[in-house]
């Protein structure tokens, strides 16, 4: 069995913390059961991949990526870019809806 590295311990602790954090949001009724299930499975897979990074070796060789950490860094940047664009589109939609509501309220008061 391979030796567990310090970064793996950090990753495992982070994964378990996020599982607990997800559970808290579910208990506060901030997540539906589907959202809770998705995030719980996501964090469980994160912990498993952190414990056994060799599961990613076939994918890494296909993509010609030398180290697992390089893969996680690339995936992290792609995820952050996606989330930024997604959040921007949601904010723009909400901004347009708010402008429309404010316009309608202003016209009713006039």
Backbone bond lengths (Angstrom), bond angles and torsions (degrees), N, CA, C in turn:
res aa  C-N    CA-C-N  psi(-1)  N-CA   C-N-CA  omega(-1)  CA-C   N-CA-C  phi
1 X - - - 1.458 - - 1.533 108.34 -
2 X 1.300 115.13 139.90 1.460 121.00 -178.03 1.523 110.34 -75.28
3 X 1.304 114.63 152.10 1.459 121.66 178.39 1.528 109.56 -73.74
4 X 1.322 117.15 136.95 1.464 121.64 178.72 1.526 108.01 -81.78
5 X 1.318 115.78 126.77 1.456 121.96 -179.25 1.529 110.87 -84.69
6 X 1.339 115.64 162.44 1.460 120.58 178.85 1.516 112.99 -59.76
7 X 1.337 116.38 -38.11 1.467 119.78 179.76 1.530 110.57 -66.68
8 X 1.342 116.50 -31.15 1.459 119.53 176.92 1.528 110.46 -68.70
9 X 1.300 116.78 -39.81 1.470 120.42 177.78 1.520 109.65 -62.16
10 X 1.329 116.45 -43.87 1.471 120.49 176.57 1.528 110.68 -60.13
11 X 1.327 116.86 -44.62 1.463 120.99 179.41 1.511 112.35 -62.57
12 X 1.331 116.87 -41.04 1.462 120.89 179.18 1.527 110.28 -65.75
13 X 1.322 117.06 -45.64 1.472 120.42 178.06 1.525 111.08 -61.18
14 X 1.335 116.07 -42.29 1.461 120.03 178.09 1.533 110.53 -62.38
15 X 1.330 116.86 -44.73 1.467 120.63 179.54 1.521 112.11 -60.45
16 X 1.344 116.93 -44.55 1.462 119.76 178.84 1.525 111.34 -67.35
17 X 1.328 117.30 -37.90 1.460 119.73 176.06 1.524 110.72 -61.23
18 X 1.327 116.91 -43.46 1.465 120.08 -179.36 1.529 111.52 -67.81
19 X 1.332 117.39 -33.27 1.471 120.14 174.53 1.531 109.60 -62.33
20 X 1.317 116.49 -44.52 1.462 121.42 178.67 1.524 110.91 -64.80
21 X 1.331 117.06 -43.17 1.465 122.40 178.94 1.536 110.54 -61.15
22 X 1.324 115.97 -41.55 1.466 121.24 176.82 1.522 110.08 -62.45
23 X 1.328 116.35 -42.65 1.466 121.17 178.18 1.527 111.02 -60.73
24 X 1.334 116.69 -42.10 1.469 119.46 178.51 1.523 111.85 -60.84
25 X 1.339 116.45 -42.45 1.463 119.68 178.17 1.523 111.25 -64.17
26 X 1.305 116.80 -36.26 1.468 120.16 177.59 1.531 110.14 -66.43
27 X 1.332 117.55 -43.79 1.462 120.87 -179.26 1.528 112.03 -65.50
28 X 1.336 116.99 -30.36 1.468 121.09 177.80 1.524 111.68 -81.91
29 X 1.322 116.22 3.81 1.474 123.14 -179.37 1.527 112.11 65.90
30 X 1.340 116.58 26.42 1.461 120.80 177.09 1.530 111.06 -90.00
31 X 1.343 117.36 -18.48 1.461 123.50 175.42 1.516 108.76 -119.74
32 X 1.326 115.96 142.75 1.455 120.00 171.11 1.524 108.17 -78.04
33 X 1.322 116.75 172.66 1.460 120.09 179.17 1.531 110.62 -64.44
34 X 1.342 117.03 -34.12 1.467 120.09 178.05 1.525 110.98 -66.91
35 X 1.323 116.94 -44.51 1.458 120.77 178.51 1.529 110.67 -63.57
36 X 1.322 115.16 -44.21 1.459 119.53 178.73 1.525 110.84 -61.06
37 X 1.314 116.99 -45.35 1.470 120.99 -179.85 1.518 111.14 -61.83
38 X 1.332 117.07 -44.97 1.461 120.77 179.83 1.521 110.91 -58.82
39 X 1.332 116.26 -51.60 1.464 119.65 -176.56 1.520 112.07 -68.12
40 X 1.333 116.93 -36.20 1.462 119.35 179.00 1.530 110.26 -64.49
41 X 1.320 117.56 -44.14 1.469 121.30 177.79 1.526 109.91 -65.48
42 X 1.324 117.60 -40.74 1.463 121.39 178.03 1.522 110.68 -57.41
43 X 1.340 117.11 -48.48 1.461 120.25 -178.15 1.523 111.29 -71.47
44 X 1.313 118.16 -32.82 1.467 120.34 175.80 1.531 110.12 -64.23
45 X 1.334 117.27 -42.58 1.468 120.58 176.17 1.524 110.87 -64.26
46 X 1.305 116.59 -37.23 1.464 120.89 176.55 1.529 110.60 -58.99
47 X 1.334 116.66 -45.11 1.466 120.86 179.69 1.528 110.42 -64.87
48 X 1.329 117.19 -43.03 1.467 120.81 -179.81 1.525 110.60 -63.05
49 X 1.319 117.41 -45.61 1.467 120.64 179.79 1.527 110.69 -66.62
50 X 1.328 116.60 -33.24 1.463 119.63 176.14 1.533 110.61 -65.96
51 X 1.324 116.58 -40.20 1.465 120.88 178.56 1.531 112.60 -71.44
52 X 1.333 116.22 -39.65 1.465 121.42 -175.16 1.532 110.19 -125.90
53 X 1.323 118.46 72.06 1.467 120.54 -177.22 1.537 113.15 -65.96
54 X 1.330 118.22 -15.61 1.460 120.39 179.03 1.527 112.35 -66.50
55 X 1.341 117.73 -15.02 1.470 120.56 174.96 1.529 110.84 -61.11
56 X 1.316 116.92 -25.91 1.464 121.24 -177.50 1.531 113.02 -88.15
57 X 1.335 118.47 -5.17 1.462 121.31 -176.04 1.532 113.95 -54.71
58 X 1.353 120.13 -44.05 1.474 118.14 177.94 1.532 112.89 -61.14
59 X 1.320 116.62 -39.23 1.465 120.77 178.61 1.527 110.45 -67.26
60 X 1.324 116.83 -42.00 1.456 121.08 -179.33 1.524 111.40 -64.02
61 X 1.324 117.62 -40.88 1.469 119.44 179.37 1.527 110.67 -69.06
62 X 1.321 117.49 -35.57 1.467 120.80 177.19 1.524 110.89 -63.62
63 X 1.327 116.60 -40.87 1.468 121.64 -178.34 1.531 112.75 -86.40
64 X 1.317 117.25 -0.94 1.472 123.22 -178.09 1.528 112.15 57.96
65 X 1.311 115.62 44.50 1.462 121.91 176.33 1.522 107.20 -106.12
66 X 1.331 115.79 128.25 1.463 120.60 -171.77 1.533 113.33 -73.08
67 X 1.334 117.22 -44.97 1.457 119.81 -174.30 1.517 111.13 -121.99
68 X 1.317 115.41 151.18 1.469 121.08 178.88 1.520 110.93 -63.57
69 X 1.318 116.75 -37.30 1.469 119.92 179.67 1.527 110.99 -62.80
70 X 1.342 116.91 -38.04 1.469 119.96 176.11 1.528 110.70 -59.63
71 X 1.325 115.77 -41.54 1.475 120.49 178.36 1.525 110.73 -60.87
72 X 1.343 116.51 -45.94 1.457 119.81 -179.64 1.523 111.99 -64.29
73 X 1.320 117.23 -36.68 1.466 120.38 178.39 1.525 110.20 -66.11
74 X 1.328 117.20 -45.74 1.466 121.30 178.47 1.526 110.20 -62.52
75 X 1.338 116.58 -47.11 1.467 120.55 179.93 1.527 110.62 -62.01
76 X 1.330 116.98 -38.03 1.461 120.91 179.00 1.516 112.28 -63.70
77 X 1.336 116.20 -44.35 1.465 119.28 178.10 1.532 111.07 -63.95
78 X 1.324 117.25 -42.71 1.464 119.87 178.65 1.524 110.78 -62.50
79 X 1.325 116.51 -41.50 1.456 120.97 178.74 1.527 110.80 -63.22
80 X 1.328 117.18 -44.47 1.472 120.18 179.48 1.526 111.74 -63.07
81 X 1.330 117.25 -40.68 1.467 120.47 177.50 1.520 110.31 -63.06
82 X 1.332 116.69 -45.07 1.465 120.67 179.13 1.532 111.10 -60.78
83 X 1.324 116.78 -47.75 1.465 120.84 -178.42 1.522 110.99 -63.49
84 X 1.330 117.35 -37.86 1.466 120.59 178.80 1.526 110.86 -63.54
85 X 1.317 117.22 -46.69 1.473 120.67 179.72 1.523 110.30 -65.87
86 X 1.326 117.39 -42.55 1.465 121.43 179.50 1.530 110.73 -61.99
87 X 1.322 116.99 -45.97 1.460 121.07 178.86 1.523 110.90 -62.86
88 X 1.320 117.30 -40.69 1.458 121.20 178.45 1.529 110.46 -60.07
89 X 1.338 117.35 -44.31 1.470 119.44 -179.27 1.525 111.33 -65.58
90 X 1.314 117.39 -38.56 1.472 120.81 178.02 1.532 109.82 -64.58
91 X 1.317 117.32 -44.49 1.464 121.34 179.75 1.526 110.35 -62.06
92 X 1.327 117.49 -42.24 1.463 120.73 179.33 1.534 110.74 -62.97
93 X 1.330 117.59 -42.80 1.470 120.58 178.23 1.524 110.32 -61.13
94 X 1.335 116.48 -45.53 1.463 120.25 179.58 1.525 111.50 -65.14
95 X 1.314 116.40 -36.62 1.456 120.43 178.61 1.532 110.11 -63.97
96 X 1.321 117.47 -43.71 1.471 120.53 179.03 1.520 111.26 -65.11
97 X 1.335 117.13 -40.20 1.462 120.27 177.85 1.523 111.19 -64.08
98 X 1.327 116.43 -42.16 1.462 121.01 179.04 1.521 111.05 -64.32
99 X 1.320 117.24 -42.11 1.466 120.44 177.30 1.524 110.83 -60.85
100 X 1.321 116.42 -40.02 1.469 120.16 179.41 1.526 110.99 -65.71
101 X 1.314 117.48 -42.79 1.474 121.16 178.82 1.524 109.99 -64.55
102 X 1.318 117.75 -44.32 1.464 121.12 179.00 1.526 110.31 -62.47
103 X 1.327 116.69 -40.76 1.464 120.23 178.45 1.528 110.71 -62.98
104 X 1.336 117.11 -43.24 1.463 119.74 179.88 1.530 111.95 -65.97
105 X 1.330 117.15 -40.31 1.462 120.60 178.15 1.522 110.58 -64.76
106 X 1.334 116.33 -40.42 1.467 120.16 179.79 1.523 110.66 -64.94
107 X 1.328 116.99 -39.73 1.477 120.10 179.66 1.525 111.12 -68.57
108 X 1.354 117.53 -35.56 1.468 120.42 178.43 1.526 111.09 -67.79
109 X 1.318 117.49 -36.88 1.469 121.08 -179.90 1.518 111.35 -71.64
110 X 1.310 116.92 -26.97 1.455 121.20 -178.25 1.497 108.03 -77.50
